[in-house]
Structure formats: C-alpha cells, structure tokens
Amino acid sequence: MFKSQLKAISSRIQRQFDDIFSELDVVSVTQAMAYATNGGKRLRGFLVVEGARLHGINIETAIWPATAVECIHAYSLIHDDLPSMDNDDMRRGQPTIHVKWDEATAILAGDALQALAFDLVSRHEVGSGEIRANLVSSLAKASGADGMVLGQALDISAETSQKKLTFEDITLLQQKKTGALIQWAATAGARLAGSDPTALTKFSNALGLAFQIADDILDVEGDIDLVGKAVGKDGEAGKATFVSLLGLKEAKRRAKELVNEACEALKEYGEKGENLRQAAHFVIQRES
Ligand code: GRG
C-alpha cells in the first residue's frame, strides 16, 4: 500500500515538474534544475500529499506544496554537494550538478529552485490568501536561518571547531538540518485545511530524528551502489553522529523507538494514517 502510493505520488510530482520546466527556456540552469529534481525517493512530497489526505485535501491541491518542498530539498542537496560544502561527486548514483555542469550553474540552479518553491506555494490553486501566506511563511522559517540553513551552518562549524558535539548538540543540529523541512512537509496538509497540525508535528519530530539516525547508520553500513553517494564520510572526517555517540546497536534501538513514537502520534487518524505509519517504518529500513 505505502510503496504503491509513494510511487503514484512520485510520478504525479514528476508530471508537475515536467509541466513547470516545459514553460522555461532550455538553458544550462533550467536543465540542471530538471536534472536535480528528477529522482530521489520523494518522501517529503509524499508526506505533504498524505498529510493533506488526512485533512480532506485532494492531491490536485496538495501537489503544489508537495512539488515546492521537493524544490527546496533538491536545492539543499545541490548546494550541500558543492566543493565549498561537502564536496561530493555523486548523488542518487549520478554525477552532482557542479560535476556535470559547473559550480556557477549549481549555485544558480539551487537559487532558482528555492525561488520556484515559494512561487509554487503562492499559486492561486493552493487556497485562500491566508492559507498561502501561512505556507510561504512557514516554509521560509523551516528552510531559512532558523531551520535548514542554521542546521547546515552548525554542521559546518562543528567540522572546524575543536569542541566535540554532545548528543543534545547533534539532536538540535539535525532537527534543524533535516528535521525542519520534514516537519513542514508533514504539517503542510493540516495548514492547507486550516486545521491543527499538532499530531502531525509530533509525528514528524520523531520521524525526522529516525530518518537522520537511519542516514547515519547508512553511512556506516550502507552499500555505495544502493545509497548512490559516497559512504563512510562521517567516520573518515571524525564527525560526531548519532552512531558515533550511541554506537550502532543503541542507534538502531533508538530509531525503532522513534518510529513507534511517530506511529503513536497518528492515533487520532485511525486507519487513515496507515500509509504514514508504513512510511515511518520504511524510513529506518531503507537502503538509500
Ligand atoms: C545547503 C542550505 C543547505 C542545506 C543542506 C539537507 C542538507 C542541508 C544537506 C543534505 C546532507 C545530507 C545528505 C543529509 C542527510 C539527510 C538527507 C537530507 C538525506 C537525503 O535525503 P533523502 O534520503 O534523499 O530523502 P532523496 O535522494 O531520496 O531525495
């Protein structure tokens, strides 16, 4: 059920991207934008569409914020891969944007994807002016200087600082770096409906941390061909991660516990929450 739904939503998001890019001139920056958004699991877009369904909002409305969050995610990966950040040559099993094109194109494609995300959530199809303003403002907070960008900045400064990060430091860093956007994705459906996002906030807080622990485990145990990018980089860099702080066994136990917490938060949705529950289990079982 979850797998087929993820596939269906992913295809719908791809159609949306195809329409959007077909209206833009074909130049290297727009080609790079299309390349960077074509692939990946589309988990954040899935969270938007499923969260919306729980609140009675259909996919033709939810597709706009779903596509928007995938734009922000793709931009973050393009910039994260740059030589001045993580300096990665491979992403999703393909050359990264600055390798396939060049650094200037990668920076501009990331910038343009970020701008496109805000264009998409403010389209009239999304809802009333109030709903659109809420989505724009919450997406700006989740992705900006108190969200994903802060997390990335904390991560970069940890690499150059002498101070070893504690469990609390890592938790805060990851809540910002990957958790904030996951939380926005999971709560966007409630925002679209003008409903209370509390249950989905609890769900996504636990899910975001479980996702990051799984990512740290993949960096240690993952198969490079399945993960689609370099593995073992955290250990080589002597980076503090959930795995280095907790050990593999405890990290796996904690990830399972978080998935249970995430599922528990969906109680009020009953059977309707089943796809999201399965998504939470998938997050810690994934191989990429
Ligand atoms: C450059 C401002 C700026 C931020 C970058 C999210 C991020 C911040 C960097 C990504 C680094 C990274 C690999 C973090 C681990 C968690 C993560 C976001 C993994 C990739 O997400 P998936 O697994 O990717 O959902 P796919 O390819 O499926 O879309």
Residues whose N, C-alpha, C, O or C-beta is under 5 A from the ligand:
A	BS01	GRG	G39 G40 K41 R42 L43 S76 H79 D80 M148 V149 Q152 K177 T178 D215 S288
